[in-house]
Amino acid sequence: MDNYIGHFLSEHPMLAPEIKARLRHFQYQYLAKVSNICLEDAHLFGQNLSPWNTAGRGDYQRFYHLNPLLQEIEAEIAPSVRAPFFLISDKNLVPTQLNLATIQGQDLILLSDTGDRAAIHEFIVERGLTPTLQQAAKMAAQLRLCQPNPTYDFPPQKSSYSGQLVRFKEAGKKSFPIAALADLLEGFAHLGLDAWFKKNGLTKLLEDSRARVLYWIEEALASSGSRQESYLDLLYEEMLLWLIVMEPYPESALEASIQKAISPPALLRVHSTGMAAFSEVLRCALDPDSTVLLFDGCYFENRAALLKSHPADSIYLVRSPDYEVSFAENIKKMKKVDFLFINFHENILKGRTFSKKNEIGAYLEKLRDLASPTFTVVIDTTIGYLDSEEVRDLLDRFNFNFILLWSHQKFDLLGTDKLSGGTFSIYSRDQTFLSRFNHPGSIDSASRQGLSHHFAFAAQKLEERREIIFSNAQYANERIEIGSAVKKEDPVNFSIDVQCDWDLELPICKAFVEKGIPLMTRSGFGYNLTTAAFTRFHMVRFSLGLESKPELDRFITAFNEIFPKLKNSVL
């Protein structure tokens, strides 16, 4: 894609500057984002070598440990900066066999297949990009799958574009990821796509892109599993190209479409990430003397940000595992409470042996006498539904201020990892309180356009995929046979969590591959396929995907066979 855009720009020098800028934005900024592709023949030997970007990054620690020559390679490639890089090779090399003599030019890839070290060094210095494992795999997929001709003259397809879309939508009846992308493709019929590209002299660009879409659809329909995911990912890139170049959605569209999918708030803001949204809430809402009641099962980065930014003597921490006792002890000490930070459905903390839903309403009843006039409840609803009954119940029962926030990067990206965003919505009748949130929010144009399209044409799919993932997680947790797994009493969860005394991610993934079940290693969740990762809380986390029940049964059977053999490493 990178080569194609460059080729197209060179052949059309008279394009409007704004159009050129949008194409360059797609070419460089978008392709630098994480890609959700996992191909077995993509070999990654090093990445994320900048020390400032390694905190909590298991990938860095794992690959650095496997290959002590990475520092030497880094110094050779980018001596003037401590820069990240990655290596891809078609050779069947293993990390411990790598040395500077075995690295060939074609093994070094950064958004192009030039393999030129000087160009790579210049690219890193100019843009400071940090490629990832999925980015490397995506580039390997493109190099392997795309035609070498930069104009991408794909083989003639058996059906027309409209006919292929009909086939694709029909296939979506049996595949949720395909159904979601089919809805997004259909949405472009309402945006005047052809007329806009023609008006702006980009008809050839759209024709070539549609030719690739036909190719990716044809290959996706003939594939399954991770290989199908690769083709669907490439198909999604084409749609995002159309959105970035066309920019059909005004700035107000995203906020308006999100408000239609949730309980109508008094105010809503969209920011670049979930953490950015949370930081804005802290900046606008909290005063230095605000008294805070914090449940320690809140998302760990939110919890850390609050503990770091607010005076410690004004924070009362409700500690697990016995919230009821800790809550009662804290409220005895408090004269008033201004803020409550709590989640319905929590992430898993180190040492926790069970997980259950927090009955927020019951806690709020006990706080009525302590609540200040501006008492505010802050809830991260990332793990949950967009339009949830539990939220509506709180809004009906209590007249407190409520701030709900969530990250779009988990369940709202339809299994991709190419966009970024976080939203907070406020439910309050206090105009003085609402006026404190005077910043309009900030999100990059690609994410704004992409999320606008998701909420405009696939909002129901965003809820449905949550339901499938939560249902799959509950189904799997009820059938696993290992005592060190966290007991999930909360039906709204996404993972199997096994407490371990060391990083078992690699041997576990290898064991699953040997049983014919390849797992993608990712630290996040909400993807189409089940992923595995070793967390900072000394756990191996299996984040469930959209697999069918027969596929889940295969996974559960393998799980129950693999873990007893690792019992000496499992707490």
MOZI-V437228 format. One record per backbone hydrogen bond with DSSP energy under -0.5 kcal/mol. CO is the residue of the C=O (numbers start at 1). NH is the residue of the N-H. E is the energy in kcal/mol with one decimal. If there is no record, write none. Layout:
# MOZI-V437228
co=CO nh=NH e=E
co=CO nh=NH e=E
This chain:
# MOZI-V437228
co=1 nh=5 e=-2.6
co=2 nh=6 e=-2.0
co=3 nh=7 e=-2.4
co=4 nh=8 e=-2.7
co=5 nh=9 e=-2.5
co=6 nh=10 e=-1.9
co=7 nh=11 e=-1.5
co=8 nh=12 e=-0.9
co=9 nh=12 e=-0.6
co=12 nh=15 e=-1.3
co=16 nh=20 e=-2.3
co=17 nh=21 e=-2.5
co=18 nh=22 e=-1.9
co=19 nh=23 e=-2.2
co=20 nh=24 e=-2.6
co=21 nh=25 e=-2.2
co=22 nh=26 e=-2.1
co=23 nh=27 e=-2.7
co=24 nh=28 e=-2.7
co=24 nh=29 e=-0.6
co=25 nh=29 e=-0.8
co=25 nh=30 e=-1.8
co=26 nh=31 e=-1.2
co=28 nh=32 e=-0.7
co=29 nh=32 e=-0.5
co=30 nh=33 e=-2.0
co=35 nh=37 e=-1.4
co=39 nh=42 e=-1.6
co=41 nh=43 e=-0.6
co=42 nh=44 e=-0.6
co=43 nh=45 e=-0.5
co=50 nh=53 e=-2.1
co=51 nh=54 e=-1.5
co=54 nh=57 e=-2.3
co=56 nh=58 e=-1.0
co=57 nh=61 e=-1.7
co=58 nh=62 e=-2.8
co=59 nh=63 e=-2.5
co=60 nh=64 e=-2.5
co=61 nh=65 e=-2.0
co=62 nh=66 e=-1.9
co=63 nh=67 e=-1.5
co=67 nh=70 e=-1.6
co=68 nh=71 e=-0.6
co=69 nh=73 e=-2.5
co=70 nh=74 e=-3.0
co=71 nh=75 e=-2.4
co=72 nh=76 e=-1.8
co=73 nh=77 e=-2.3
co=74 nh=78 e=-2.9
co=78 nh=81 e=-0.9
co=81 nh=83 e=-1.5
co=86 nh=109 e=-0.6
co=87 nh=45 e=-0.8
co=91 nh=93 e=-1.7
co=94 nh=97 e=-2.1
co=95 nh=98 e=-1.6
co=99 nh=102 e=-1.0
co=99 nh=103 e=-0.9
co=102 nh=104 e=-0.6
co=104 nh=107 e=-1.7
co=105 nh=108 e=-1.5
co=107 nh=88 e=-3.2
co=107 nh=109 e=-0.7
co=112 nh=110 e=-0.9
co=115 nh=117 e=-0.6
co=116 nh=120 e=-2.3
co=117 nh=121 e=-2.7
co=118 nh=122 e=-2.5
co=119 nh=123 e=-2.5
co=120 nh=124 e=-2.5
co=121 nh=125 e=-2.4
co=122 nh=126 e=-2.5
co=123 nh=127 e=-2.2
co=124 nh=128 e=-2.7
co=129 nh=131 e=-0.6
co=132 nh=136 e=-2.6
co=133 nh=137 e=-2.2
co=134 nh=138 e=-2.6
co=135 nh=139 e=-2.3
co=136 nh=140 e=-2.2
co=137 nh=141 e=-2.3
co=138 nh=142 e=-2.5
co=139 nh=143 e=-2.8
co=140 nh=144 e=-1.9
co=141 nh=145 e=-2.9
co=142 nh=146 e=-2.5
co=149 nh=152 e=-2.4
co=152 nh=154 e=-1.8
co=160 nh=164 e=-2.7
co=161 nh=165 e=-2.0
co=162 nh=166 e=-1.7
co=163 nh=167 e=-1.8
co=164 nh=168 e=-2.5
co=165 nh=169 e=-2.8
co=166 nh=170 e=-2.2
co=167 nh=171 e=-2.2
co=168 nh=172 e=-1.3
co=170 nh=173 e=-1.5
co=171 nh=174 e=-1.8
co=171 nh=175 e=-0.6
co=175 nh=179 e=-2.3
co=176 nh=180 e=-2.5
co=177 nh=181 e=-1.9
co=178 nh=182 e=-2.4
co=179 nh=183 e=-1.8
co=180 nh=184 e=-1.7
co=181 nh=185 e=-2.6
co=182 nh=186 e=-2.5
co=183 nh=187 e=-1.6
co=184 nh=188 e=-0.7
co=185 nh=188 e=-1.1
co=186 nh=189 e=-1.6
co=187 nh=190 e=-1.7
co=188 nh=191 e=-1.4
co=188 nh=193 e=-1.0
co=192 nh=196 e=-2.2
co=193 nh=197 e=-2.3
co=194 nh=198 e=-2.2
co=195 nh=199 e=-2.5
co=196 nh=200 e=-1.7
co=197 nh=202 e=-3.5
co=198 nh=201 e=-1.6
co=202 nh=206 e=-2.2
co=203 nh=207 e=-2.6
co=204 nh=208 e=-2.7
co=205 nh=209 e=-2.2
co=206 nh=210 e=-2.7
co=207 nh=211 e=-1.9
co=208 nh=212 e=-1.8
co=209 nh=213 e=-2.3
co=210 nh=214 e=-2.6
co=211 nh=215 e=-1.8
co=212 nh=216 e=-3.2
co=213 nh=217 e=-2.7
co=214 nh=218 e=-2.5
co=215 nh=219 e=-2.5
co=216 nh=220 e=-2.8
co=217 nh=221 e=-2.7
co=218 nh=222 e=-0.8
co=220 nh=223 e=-1.4
co=224 nh=227 e=-0.9
co=224 nh=228 e=-1.2
co=225 nh=229 e=-2.0
co=226 nh=230 e=-1.7
co=227 nh=231 e=-1.7
co=228 nh=232 e=-2.6
co=229 nh=233 e=-2.2
co=230 nh=234 e=-1.9
co=231 nh=235 e=-2.2
co=232 nh=236 e=-2.3
co=233 nh=237 e=-1.7
co=234 nh=238 e=-1.2
co=235 nh=239 e=-1.5
co=236 nh=240 e=-2.4
co=237 nh=241 e=-2.1
co=238 nh=242 e=-2.0
co=239 nh=243 e=-2.0
co=240 nh=244 e=-2.7
co=241 nh=245 e=-2.4
co=242 nh=246 e=-2.5
co=243 nh=247 e=-2.7
co=250 nh=253 e=-1.6
co=250 nh=254 e=-0.5
co=251 nh=255 e=-0.5
co=252 nh=256 e=-2.0
co=253 nh=257 e=-2.6
co=254 nh=258 e=-2.4
co=255 nh=259 e=-2.1
co=256 nh=260 e=-1.0
co=257 nh=261 e=-0.6
co=258 nh=261 e=-1.3
co=258 nh=262 e=-0.7
co=259 nh=262 e=-0.6
co=267 nh=426 e=-3.0
co=269 nh=424 e=-2.1
co=271 nh=422 e=-2.0
co=273 nh=277 e=-1.9
co=274 nh=278 e=-2.2
co=275 nh=279 e=-2.8
co=276 nh=280 e=-1.9
co=277 nh=281 e=-1.8
co=278 nh=282 e=-2.3
co=279 nh=283 e=-2.4
co=280 nh=284 e=-2.4
co=281 nh=285 e=-2.7
co=281 nh=286 e=-0.5
co=282 nh=286 e=-1.2
co=287 nh=290 e=-2.1
co=290 nh=292 e=-0.5
co=291 nh=338 e=-2.1
co=291 nh=339 e=-2.0
co=292 nh=294 e=-0.6
co=292 nh=316 e=-3.0
co=293 nh=341 e=-2.6
co=294 nh=318 e=-3.2
co=295 nh=298 e=-1.8
co=297 nh=347 e=-0.9
co=299 nh=302 e=-0.6
co=299 nh=303 e=-2.7
co=300 nh=304 e=-2.5
co=301 nh=305 e=-2.2
co=302 nh=306 e=-2.3
co=303 nh=307 e=-2.5
co=304 nh=308 e=-1.9
co=305 nh=309 e=-1.7
co=306 nh=310 e=-1.9
co=311 nh=314 e=-1.7
co=312 nh=315 e=-1.5
co=314 nh=292 e=-3.1
co=315 nh=317 e=-0.6
co=316 nh=294 e=-2.8
co=316 nh=318 e=-0.6
co=317 nh=319 e=-0.7
co=318 nh=296 e=-2.5
co=321 nh=323 e=-1.1
co=322 nh=326 e=-2.0
co=323 nh=327 e=-3.2
co=324 nh=328 e=-2.1
co=325 nh=329 e=-2.2
co=326 nh=330 e=-2.0
co=327 nh=331 e=-2.3
co=328 nh=332 e=-1.1
co=329 nh=333 e=-0.7
co=330 nh=333 e=-1.1
co=330 nh=334 e=-0.9
co=337 nh=372 e=-2.1
co=338 nh=376 e=-2.5
co=339 nh=293 e=-2.8
co=340 nh=342 e=-0.6
co=340 nh=378 e=-3.2
co=341 nh=295 e=-2.3
co=344 nh=346 e=-0.5
co=344 nh=358 e=-2.6
co=349 nh=352 e=-1.8
co=353 nh=487 e=-2.6
co=355 nh=489 e=-3.1
co=355 nh=490 e=-1.1
co=357 nh=359 e=-0.5
co=358 nh=360 e=-1.6
co=359 nh=362 e=-0.6
co=359 nh=363 e=-1.3
co=360 nh=364 e=-2.5
co=361 nh=365 e=-2.0
co=362 nh=366 e=-1.1
co=363 nh=367 e=-0.7
co=364 nh=367 e=-0.9
co=364 nh=368 e=-0.5
co=365 nh=368 e=-0.8
co=367 nh=370 e=-0.7
co=367 nh=371 e=-1.7
co=370 nh=337 e=-2.1
co=372 nh=375 e=-2.0
co=375 nh=401 e=-2.1
co=376 nh=340 e=-2.3
co=376 nh=378 e=-0.5
co=377 nh=379 e=-0.5
co=377 nh=403 e=-3.0
co=378 nh=342 e=-2.1
co=379 nh=381 e=-0.7
co=379 nh=405 e=-2.2
co=382 nh=384 e=-1.2
co=386 nh=388 e=-0.7
co=388 nh=392 e=-2.0
co=389 nh=393 e=-2.4
co=390 nh=394 e=-1.4
co=391 nh=395 e=-2.3
co=392 nh=396 e=-1.9
co=393 nh=397 e=-1.8
co=394 nh=398 e=-2.3
co=401 nh=377 e=-2.9
co=402 nh=427 e=-3.0
co=403 nh=379 e=-2.7
co=404 nh=425 e=-3.1
co=405 nh=381 e=-2.7
co=406 nh=423 e=-2.3
co=407 nh=410 e=-0.8
co=407 nh=411 e=-0.6
co=408 nh=412 e=-1.0
co=413 nh=416 e=-1.8
co=421 nh=408 e=-2.5
co=421 nh=409 e=-0.7
co=422 nh=271 e=-3.7
co=423 nh=406 e=-2.2
co=424 nh=269 e=-2.3
co=425 nh=404 e=-2.6
co=426 nh=266 e=-2.5
co=426 nh=267 e=-1.4
co=426 nh=428 e=-0.6
co=427 nh=402 e=-2.1
co=429 nh=431 e=-1.0
co=430 nh=434 e=-2.4
co=431 nh=435 e=-2.1
co=432 nh=436 e=-0.5
co=433 nh=436 e=-1.3
co=434 nh=437 e=-1.5
co=436 nh=438 e=-1.5
co=442 nh=272 e=-0.6
co=444 nh=448 e=-2.4
co=445 nh=449 e=-2.6
co=446 nh=450 e=-2.6
co=447 nh=451 e=-2.8
co=448 nh=452 e=-1.9
co=449 nh=453 e=-2.0
co=450 nh=454 e=-2.1
co=451 nh=455 e=-2.6
co=452 nh=456 e=-1.9
co=453 nh=457 e=-2.2
co=454 nh=458 e=-2.4
co=458 nh=462 e=-1.5
co=459 nh=463 e=-1.2
co=460 nh=464 e=-2.4
co=461 nh=465 e=-2.6
co=462 nh=466 e=-1.0
co=463 nh=467 e=-2.1
co=464 nh=468 e=-2.2
co=465 nh=469 e=-2.3
co=466 nh=470 e=-2.9
co=467 nh=471 e=-2.3
co=468 nh=472 e=-2.7
co=469 nh=473 e=-2.4
co=470 nh=474 e=-2.3
co=471 nh=475 e=-2.5
co=472 nh=476 e=-2.5
co=473 nh=477 e=-2.6
co=474 nh=478 e=-1.7
co=476 nh=479 e=-1.5
co=476 nh=480 e=-0.9
co=482 nh=485 e=-1.3
co=484 nh=499 e=-1.8
co=486 nh=488 e=-0.5
co=487 nh=355 e=-2.6
co=487 nh=489 e=-1.0
co=489 nh=491 e=-0.6
co=491 nh=493 e=-1.3
co=494 nh=544 e=-2.5
co=496 nh=498 e=-0.5
co=496 nh=542 e=-2.9
co=497 nh=486 e=-2.8
co=498 nh=540 e=-2.7
co=499 nh=571 e=-1.2
co=502 nh=504 e=-0.8
co=504 nh=508 e=-2.5
co=505 nh=509 e=-2.5
co=506 nh=510 e=-2.5
co=507 nh=511 e=-2.1
co=508 nh=512 e=-2.2
co=509 nh=513 e=-2.4
co=510 nh=514 e=-2.1
co=511 nh=515 e=-0.7
co=512 nh=515 e=-0.8
co=512 nh=517 e=-2.6
co=513 nh=516 e=-2.2
co=520 nh=522 e=-0.7
co=520 nh=532 e=-2.0
co=528 nh=546 e=-3.3
co=530 nh=520 e=-1.0
co=531 nh=543 e=-1.7
co=532 nh=522 e=-1.0
co=533 nh=535 e=-0.6
co=533 nh=541 e=-3.4
co=535 nh=538 e=-1.2
co=535 nh=539 e=-0.6
co=538 nh=500 e=-2.3
co=539 nh=535 e=-3.0
co=539 nh=541 e=-0.6
co=540 nh=498 e=-2.4
co=540 nh=542 e=-0.5
co=541 nh=533 e=-1.6
co=541 nh=543 e=-0.7
co=542 nh=496 e=-2.1
co=542 nh=544 e=-0.7
co=543 nh=531 e=-2.0
co=548 nh=552 e=-2.6
co=549 nh=553 e=-2.7
co=550 nh=554 e=-1.8
co=551 nh=555 e=-2.0
co=552 nh=556 e=-3.0
co=553 nh=557 e=-2.5
co=554 nh=558 e=-2.3
co=555 nh=559 e=-2.9
co=556 nh=560 e=-2.6
co=557 nh=561 e=-1.1
co=558 nh=562 e=-2.4
co=559 nh=563 e=-2.1
co=562 nh=565 e=-1.0
co=563 nh=566 e=-1.4
co=564 nh=567 e=-1.1
co=566 nh=569 e=-2.2
co=566 nh=570 e=-0.6
co=567 nh=570 e=-0.5
co=569 nh=501 e=-1.8
